Amino acid sequence: MPAPSDSPPPASRESNPIPATPLELAGQALLDDATLRWRAEVSRPGVLGLRSGQERAALFDGFDDPERTRLELEHLRRHPRAPRYLVVLGEPALRERLESTAIDLAASSIWLHFSDGESSWENFSLRWREERIAEALRAAAAAAFARRTWSREEADAHARRIELDRMLTRADAGDLERYRGLLDARPRATIALIGLILCVFGLQALWGGVDLPPLLARMGSLIPERALGGEWWRFVACTFLHGGVLHVVLNTVVLWMLGRSLEPFIGMPRFLFIYFASGLAGSLASSGFVTNQSVGASGAIWGLLGAHAALAFYPRPLLPAGLIPLARRAAATNLVLNLVNSFNPHVDAAAHIGGGLMGALVLVSMAMLGGLSSHGRASPPPSRALRVATGAFAVLFVVGLGRGIVAGRPWQLDSAPELERVPLTGSPWSVAIPRGQASRPSGDDAAKEFGNLAHDPTLVDISWVPLSDAPADREPHDELTMILHQLASVPEGLEQLSPPSIVRDPVSPARSHVAVRYRYASNAEVVNDRVVGVIDGRLVRVDVIAWAALPRAFDGLAQRVLRSIEPSVASRASLAAPSRVFHSSVSSSPGAGGAE
């Protein structure tokens, strides 16, 4: 063994000195390191295994038996949970015997530091993030050769520390084993929620399309003005709806990953309470920001993410101690990545943040009230009040989903739209439009819009201009012919699906009109049926902008709307005879009712 250094050790340490091996002195230096907080996991002759968080290191005393040390390293290399860092202390001649083993260790990404007191050697260079641990191990190796004795008090304290660490390690192992036993339980609530979401998604596919906005609106999507206007069920029904295959797959996969670990640990009632409370909080937060409609279980799932983060970062250890560092890294990574994704287009960030905060708040409240056990042990049964609240939440969500479907009658979307007569403000007429499509301000006194394509099947845009200064002998057929020629020019931003043609009305020839069908170049999922006719001396244009995926029952809706125009009750007596026909230029713009 190398001679000790020339500088004498402190007097306090040399009182009642006894021999100390390099392994004991190196272990003492590491266990006294307050920055990395090492803990002894393995202690046997010639070997000391340490752990700091998720990082593991092992120290070997090569002075005891060099060949045994080499064999130990060879065995360790094949171990499935081999430590990342190894330190070997021994004579200079041991280095040559370790070179072949060191190469194999490097191939397995195991770092080896060899020191003989005079020189050191490493099998490869570490990354900068690992240098902090490497420096501590190098310093411990140097401290092992600074002296060869320690006091009886130091030896006893070191032995007690190792025994205490091993007891804590055994306790952690017991906690981890109990926690793993909890996770063996089947997450029944998680499975039921996933099954319900998939059943609702199947109904979406059955009734017209998994991502068709009007279908989602009829099934209870969150439309803020309607939800705040009395359709309360939209706040809860929207959490079972999804806007496409990718959307539902991602949400159910994340729900399964979170639920299978969280539900067995905190229990079904607490899990469902967090899920429902977070879903409702996400919907309420979303209603203040969403302008069209919102669907998805993301708010509730974010609540589970928030609960997981609260489990990991709660001051009192709720999870097994060995899992806390890993759980904190995973929670921080998940929250950051999902928060960044929340600000992508078409993602409801308000629902995510509102649900996540609610989930974290509920779990912290449960922990503060003593409803959760520590160190990964099974939580006590929930209180009666919590069970009642969870049951009330479950009834609210299921009833809300059923109420939304019954109220919207989504199965009727494949039928011809039912029309209702409304006054055409600014004109002497009334018109029949699809029921439930509210009027919207158009900014033009001679135009009117009904519906919102963000959640209605169609948007109906009606505009009219007076005709004057036309030759008195011009026939209506001639007027339609001129309109036909003008509509032959395709407006900018549209693609023609069917050419303009004159549609004659055999019952009322005066209601004959020109019809043409377009598709929006920027959104092939939206089509525009346009009809133009002459009514009571005015040129009337009707644009029905609709989703291309709608059933064929919606075909011809523009003609139905045009033919339904008639004098209102108040204006029938005073309606003047038609003026002389004059061809006014037909607007070629898509109109104020363009696809949204």
NURO-362834 format. One record per residue (C-alpha): residue in three letters; z, x, y. Coordinates in steps of 0.001 Angstrom, whole numbers, padded with zeros to 6 digits, always signed. Layout:
% residues N
ALAZXY
...
% end
This chain:
% residues 596
MET+000000+000000+000000
PRO-000797+001457+003454
ALA+002028+002888+005487
PRO+003526+000686+008176
SER+002598+001165+011809
ASP+004451+003754+013933
SER+005990+001128+016244
PRO+009268-000145+014753
PRO+009617-003875+014237
PRO+012033-005857+016402
ALA+015664-005308+015565
SER+016215-008954+014897
ARG+013651-008849+012148
GLU+014970-005649+010582
SER+018513-006883+010117
ASN+019139-006883+006402
PRO+015498-005873+005607
ILE+013888-006611+002264
PRO+010379-005768+000955
ALA+007528-008114+001884
THR+004018-008244+000438
PRO+000925-008403+002717
LEU+000298-011933+001450
GLU+003750-013093+002568
LEU+003440-011467+005995
ALA-000096-012856+006531
GLY+001065-016321+005455
GLN+004043-016112+007813
ALA+001733-015249+010728
LEU-000563-018193+010033
LEU+002240-020737+009493
ASP+003798-019624+012787
ASP+000460-020255+014584
ALA+001175-023368+016674
THR-002432-023837+017801
LEU-004048-024540+014414
ARG-000957-026026+012752
TRP-001557-024651+009268
ARG+000186-026239+006310
ALA+000752-024621+002911
GLU-000906-026628+000136
VAL-000921-024100-002731
SER+001578-021321-003377
ARG+001631-019224-006483
PRO+001833-015478-007204
GLY-000986-013726-005386
VAL-002459-016884-003821
LEU-001605-018972-000756
GLY-003722-022029+000091
LEU-003552-023413+003636
ARG-004927-026436+005445
SER-005456-027190+009135
GLY-006799-030697+009642
GLN-009892-030873+007450
GLU-010291-027084+007244
ARG-009007-025144+004251
ALA-008341-021423+003817
ALA-006972-019261+000995
LEU-005277-015853+001042
PHE-005361-013482-001956
ASP-003186-010448-002656
GLY-005510-007881-004227
PHE-002721-005345-004639
ASP-001116-007357-007436
ASP-004076-007366-009835
PRO-007571-006531-008458
GLU-009391-007856-011523
ARG-007434-011095-011462
THR-008296-011475-007766
ARG-011995-011090-008536
LEU-011818-013664-011315
GLU-009875-016073-009063
LEU-012600-015846-006429
GLU-015305-016350-009042
HIS-013526-019463-010313
LEU-012940-020730-006801
ARG-016636-020450-005975
ARG-017431-023079-008613
HIS-014636-025431-007580
PRO-015861-028716-006011
ARG-013228-028496-003227
ALA-013359-024797-002546
PRO-011942-023685+000832
ARG-014381-022642+003517
TYR-012450-019453+004450
LEU-011076-016708+002161
VAL-009011-013653+003087
VAL-008497-010842+000538
LEU-005914-008103+001200
GLY-006153-004983-000967
GLU-006971-001325-001435
PRO-010299+000099-000182
ALA-011530+000443-003764
LEU-011276-003331-004237
ARG-014106-003921-001802
GLU-016687-002420-004172
ARG-015492-004655-006998
LEU-015801-007734-004759
GLU-019310-007127-003408
SER-021152-009094-006082
THR-018671-011944-005835
ALA-018917-011858-002043
ILE-022694-012353-002227
ASP-022266-015388-004473
LEU-019610-016765-002126
ALA-021978-016376+000819
ALA-024649-018290-001093
SER-022094-021105-001437
SER-021313-020928+002336
ILE-017806-019567+001674
TRP-016734-016968+004241
LEU-014853-013935+002904
HIS-012833-011500+005009
PHE-011578-008333+003300
SER-008993-006035+004905
ASP-007256-002913+003656
GLY-005224-002251+006801
GLU-007577+000436+008099
SER-010871-001414+008062
SER-012258-004901+007422
TRP-015452-006400+006089
GLU-016997-009919+006015
ASN-019765-011289+003834
PHE-021559-013117+006704
SER-021162-014122+010350
LEU-019721-017497+011222
ARG-021007-020008+013740
TRP-019381-020063+017164
ARG-017541-023300+016405
GLU-015744-021597+013476
GLU-014767-018451+015332
ARG-011431-019894+016417
ILE-010255-020160+012791
ALA-011821-016806+011889
GLU-009929-015057+014699
ALA-006642-016521+013468
LEU-007349-015290+009923
ARG-008327-011818+011138
ALA-005136-011618+013199
ALA-003074-012653+010180
ALA-004741-009982+008050
ALA-003919-007366+010671
ALA-000309-008608+010873
ALA+000016-008193+007091
PHE-000305-004413+007435
ALA+001758-003999+010615
ARG+004914-003651+008535
ARG+006075-003961+004929
THR+009543-005463+005255
TRP+011117-008550+006800
SER+014608-009890+007135
ARG+016375-012061+004617
GLU+016398-014877+007190
GLU+012610-014657+007570
ALA+012082-014684+003809
ASP+014309-017738+003366
ALA+012679-019549+006295
HIS+009217-018799+004897
ALA+010166-020100+001455
ARG+011676-023262+002949
ARG+008553-023783+005056
ILE+006260-023492+002050
GLU+008403-025855-000001
LEU+008524-028381+002849
ASP+004746-028173+003307
ARG+004206-028686-000385
MET+006493-031719-000307
LEU+004550-033114+002646
THR+001319-032408+000817
ARG+002591-034287-002228
ALA+003682-037167+000039
ASP+000253-037203+001695
ALA-001373-037184-001715
GLY+000786-040142-002730
ASP-000146-041999+000471
LEU-003796-041250-000118
GLU-003591-042432-003709
ARG-001917-045687-002650
TYR-004523-046140+000088
ARG-007333-045611-002406
GLY-005676-048165-004659
LEU-005804-050669-001808
LEU-009510-050019-001353
ASP-010162-050943-004971
ALA-009500-054581-004065
ARG-012609-056700-003580
PRO-013217-057522+000131
ARG-013709-061238-000436
ALA-013840-062241+003227
THR-016437-059557+003950
ILE-018572-060750+001045
ALA-018244-064380+002203
LEU-019281-063504+005771
ILE-022293-061532+004570
GLY-023267-064373+002245
LEU-023020-066931+005069
ILE-025090-064760+007411
LEU-027791-064332+004765
CYS-027828-068070+004004
VAL-028333-068869+007680
PHE-031061-066234+007841
GLY-032731-067923+004875
LEU-032683-071218+006776
GLN-034323-069474+009731
ALA-037157-068348+007458
LEU-037417-071801+005880
TRP-037591-073715+009156
GLY-040209-071764+011037
GLY-039622-068041+011441
VAL-036725-065617+011488
ASP-037347-064443+015038
LEU-038990-067471+016690
PRO-037043-068066+019960
PRO-037312-071892+019981
LEU-036035-072033+016406
LEU-033056-069810+017279
ALA-032352-072053+020267
ARG-032359-075136+018038
MET-029982-073470+015556
GLY-027380-072609+018191
SER-028285-069339+019909
LEU-026244-068409+022967
ILE-028060-069834+026017
PRO-025477-069381+028795
GLU-026415-072326+031010
ARG-026386-074688+028036
ALA-023208-073261+026490
LEU-021344-073432+029799
GLY-022837-076869+030417
GLY-021106-078460+027437
GLU-022796-077114+024287
TRP-019649-075180+023303
TRP-020843-074564+019756
ARG-023346-071980+020969
PHE-020491-069514+021600
VAL-019750-069356+017847
ALA-022969-070452+016117
CYS-024895-067555+017664
THR-022805-065046+015674
PHE-024438-066207+012420
LEU-028040-065989+013720
HIS-030228-062885+013823
GLY-033497-062024+015484
GLY-035390-060399+012637
VAL-035147-058657+009279
LEU-034086-055284+010711
HIS-031417-056957+012840
VAL-029773-058783+009949
VAL-030050-055803+007571
LEU-028354-053410+010013
ASN-025571-055854+010842
THR-024790-056765+007233
VAL-024816-053121+006120
VAL-022402-052124+008906
LEU-020254-055189+008182
TRP-020008-054164+004535
MET-019148-050543+005359
LEU-016404-051549+007795
GLY-015108-054535+005867
ARG-014688-052862+002482
SER-012177-050380+003963
LEU-010558-052450+006723
GLU-010038-055784+004950
PRO-008092-054468+001889
PHE-005888-052359+004165
ILE-004839-054993+006717
GLY-005371-058086+004549
MET-007847-060957+004669
PRO-006126-063113+007348
ARG-005823-060222+009804
PHE-009383-059092+009083
LEU-010831-062566+009683
PHE-008728-063014+012829
ILE-010126-059771+014270
TYR-013675-060728+013275
PHE-013589-064238+014753
ALA-011664-063276+017891
SER-014073-060404+018557
GLY-017117-062587+017928
LEU-015902-065197+020409
ALA-014950-062532+022969
GLY-018400-060959+022623
SER-020107-064319+023210
LEU-017969-065066+026275
ALA-018704-061624+027719
SER-022403-062021+026954
SER-022608-065379+028748
GLY-022006-063632+032061
PHE-024971-061286+031678
VAL-027608-062764+029350
THR-030375-064646+031173
ASN-032344-066004+028203
GLN-030640-066207+024812
SER-028609-063974+022524
VAL-027966-063968+018769
GLY-026242-061736+016244
ALA-022903-060774+014735
SER-022791-057554+016739
GLY-019861-058655+018908
ALA-017731-059382+015839
ILE-018848-056161+014131
TRP-018033-054199+017257
GLY-014588-055736+017027
LEU-014221-054140+013600
LEU-015400-050830+015087
GLY-012741-051151+017774
ALA-010120-051938+015137
HIS-011130-048851+013149
ALA-010790-046707+016265
ALA-007365-048196+016978
LEU-006288-047388+013403
ALA-007358-043781+013818
PHE-005893-043151+017292
TYR-002726-045255+017164
PRO+000285-042988+017922
ARG+002168-044044+014790
PRO+000178-042862+011731
LEU-001254-045989+010151
LEU-003673-044178+007853
PRO-002759-041398+005397
ALA-002126-038220+007375
GLY-004894-036351+005591
LEU-007469-038951+006654
ILE-006530-039192+010331
PRO-008596-036217+011647
LEU-011656-037382+009717
ALA-011105-040999+010792
ARG-010835-039981+014441
ARG-014038-037972+014350
ALA-015872-040785+012586
ALA-014543-043420+015006
ALA-015466-041359+018068
THR-018938-040641+016698
ASN-019595-044268+015790
LEU-018399-045564+019154
VAL-020463-043075+021155
LEU-023654-043608+019153
ASN-023332-047389+019198
LEU-022442-047433+022881
VAL-025565-045432+023708
ASN-027640-047785+021555
SER-026099-050782+023347
PHE-027987-049943+026533
ASN-031408-050035+024892
PRO-033724-052912+025848
HIS-033103-056234+024098
VAL-029583-055152+023043
ASP-026629-057233+024237
ALA-024311-054533+025595
ALA-021852-057065+027039
ALA-021261-058634+023612
HIS-020725-055202+022066
ILE-018208-054037+024662
GLY-016370-057375+024810
GLY-016086-057570+021025
GLY-015036-053927+020663
LEU-012262-054214+023237
MET-010964-057396+021635
GLY-010911-055839+018162
ALA-008967-052805+019368
LEU-006549-054970+021365
VAL-005822-057283+018419
LEU-005165-054436+015989
VAL-002912-052588+018461
SER-000984-055823+018995
MET-000552-056238+015242
ALA+000675-052649+014918
MET+003101-053004+017852
LEU+004544-056197+016376
GLY+005220-054420+013094
GLY+002572-056251+011165
LEU+001000-053058+009804
SER+002604-050377+007630
SER+002267-046660+008283
HIS+000706-043819+006316
GLY-001783-046039+004514
ARG+000771-048149+002666
ALA+000082-051823+001978
SER+000741-054019+005004
PRO+003318-056820+004716
PRO+002078-060407+004309
PRO+000888-061952+007588
SER+003047-064466+009383
ARG+002513-068198+009105
ALA+001372-068353+012730
LEU-001350-065775+012061
ARG-002536-067674+009002
VAL-002753-070906+010986
ALA-004620-069178+013829
THR-007070-067589+011400
GLY-007678-070926+009695
ALA-008308-072560+013078
PHE-010802-069841+013941
ALA-012603-070298+010610
VAL-012871-074063+011145
LEU-014113-073542+014703
PHE-016888-071179+013629
VAL-018052-073204+010624
VAL-017964-076506+012537
GLY-019717-074861+015494
LEU-022488-073584+013242
GLY-022940-077005+011653
ARG-022798-078768+015029
GLY-025456-076484+016443
ILE-027837-077084+013550
VAL-027330-080848+013557
ALA-027748-081071+017336
GLY-030886-078905+017400
ARG-032595-080355+014297
PRO-034520-077127+013642
TRP-036205-078653+010606
GLN-038182-080865+012991
LEU-039871-077936+014690
ASP-042934-078379+012469
SER-043452-081937+013757
ALA-045468-082928+016804
PRO-043258-082638+019887
GLU-041730-085870+021126
LEU-042704-086568+024746
GLU-040615-088125+027490
ARG-041910-089436+030819
VAL-040649-087801+034006
PRO-041778-088027+037651
LEU-044144-085304+038812
THR-042401-084367+042039
GLY-044767-083865+044963
SER-047426-086145+043511
PRO-047833-089911+043088
TRP-047768-089519+039292
SER-045476-089359+036357
VAL-046186-087306+033256
ALA-045035-087087+029637
ILE-043704-083662+028616
PRO-041859-082404+025504
ARG-038353-083818+025394
GLY-035588-081520+026564
GLN-037738-079136+028616
ALA-036108-079067+032037
SER-038124-078633+035228
ARG-038119-075257+036945
PRO-038816-074370+040570
SER-042378-073115+040948
GLY-042461-072195+044643
ASP-045486-074454+045178
ASP-045359-078076+046361
ALA-048493-078827+044347
ALA-047252-077397+041041
LYS-044506-078082+038541
GLU-043133-076172+035546
PHE-041188-077567+032612
GLY-039357-075463+030040
ASN-038492-071816+029487
LEU-040438-069858+026900
ALA-037387-067705+026256
HIS-035873-070520+024218
ASP-038201-073573+024374
PRO-041271-073979+022139
THR-043570-074310+025132
LEU-043774-073935+028873
VAL-045811-076650+030617
ASP-047317-075730+034004
ILE-049047-078520+035952
SER-050858-077897+039256
TRP-053176-080042+041366
VAL-055374-079685+044465
PRO-057224-082412+046432
LEU-061013-082659+046333
SER-063035-083232+049524
ASP-066343-082561+051235
ALA-068361-082892+048046
PRO-071730-084628+047812
ALA-071171-088337+047361
ASP-073622-088559+044535
ARG-071967-085885+042357
GLU-071046-087329+038988
PRO-067768-086500+037187
HIS-069812-084927+034401
ASP-071408-082574+036930
GLU-067966-081653+038218
LEU-066772-080810+034697
THR-069902-078745+034115
MET-069124-076632+037173
ILE-065546-076201+035997
LEU-066881-075174+032584
HIS-068981-072392+034142
GLN-066053-071105+036187
LEU-063713-071010+033177
ALA-066277-068926+031313
SER-064885-065970+033266
VAL-061774-064740+031444
PRO-058779-064272+033795
GLU-057211-060828+034036
GLY-054431-060266+031498
LEU-055778-062861+029059
GLU-058013-062711+026013
GLN-060192-065690+025153
LEU-059501-067235+021745
SER-061864-070205+022063
PRO-064554-070675+024727
PRO-064296-073427+027353
SER-065759-076774+026327
ILE-065947-080292+027705
VAL-063727-082746+025848
ARG-064872-086309+026386
ASP-062413-089182+026258
PRO-064183-092147+024631
VAL-061459-094582+025704
SER-061243-093458+029330
PRO-064289-091407+030331
ALA-062604-090604+033643
ARG-060036-088579+031694
SER-062615-086241+030198
HIS-061722-082604+030841
VAL-062515-078966+030139
ALA-060374-077105+027567
VAL-060071-073396+026817
ARG-057586-071296+024802
TYR-056342-067807+025703
ARG-053977-065177+024344
TYR-051938-062832+026531
ALA-053107-059242+026265
SER-049569-057936+026830
ASN-048024-060219+024203
ALA-050216-061370+021327
GLU-047436-063703+020137
VAL-048022-066019+023128
VAL-051061-068276+023634
ASN-052193-070365+026598
ASP-053955-073712+026186
ARG-055555-074683+029509
VAL-057194-078007+030371
VAL-058718-078973+033727
GLY-059705-082473+034784
VAL-060178-084712+037813
ILE-057602-087496+038365
ASP-057525-089796+041397
GLY-059562-087452+043540
ARG-057490-084408+042641
LEU-058320-081417+040473
VAL-055507-081160+037875
ARG-054843-078172+035688
VAL-052391-078183+032771
ASP-051350-074916+031115
VAL-049312-075114+027926
ILE-047989-071647+027152
ALA-046585-071522+023631
TRP-045579-069239+020813
ALA-048502-068549+018488
ALA-046217-068964+015455
LEU-045609-072640+016234
PRO-046981-075088+013641
ARG-050347-076788+014117
ALA-048566-079953+015229
PHE-048362-078388+018701
ASP-052151-078014+018956
GLY-053663-080315+021565
LEU-050417-080626+023532
ALA-052166-079721+026798
GLN-054647-082602+026330
ARG-051776-085001+025557
VAL-049971-083988+028737
LEU-053101-084341+030890
ARG-053977-087738+029481
SER-050411-088951+030023
ILE-050612-088501+033787
GLU-050545-091891+035490
PRO-049323-093362+038774
SER-045586-093663+039036
VAL-044047-097101+039466
ALA-043333-096515+043160
SER-046859-095409+043978
ARG-049017-097768+041950
ALA-049309-100361+044720
SER-050188-097871+047448
LEU-052359-095480+045472
ALA-055607-095026+047383
ALA-058995-095140+045742
PRO-060372-091770+044663
SER-062018-089803+047399
ARG-065471-088326+047103
VAL-065617-085704+044396
PHE-065740-082094+045536
HIS-065666-079054+043249
SER-062754-076851+044224
SER-062530-073358+042778
VAL-060421-073299+039614
SER-057651-070689+039775
SER-058220-067958+037219
SER-054721-066496+037350
PRO-052389-067088+034388
GLY-050233-069241+036689
ALA-046570-069228+037460
GLY-045812-070263+033927
GLY-046826-066977+032323
ALA-045162-065753+029194
GLU-041713-064335+029699
% end
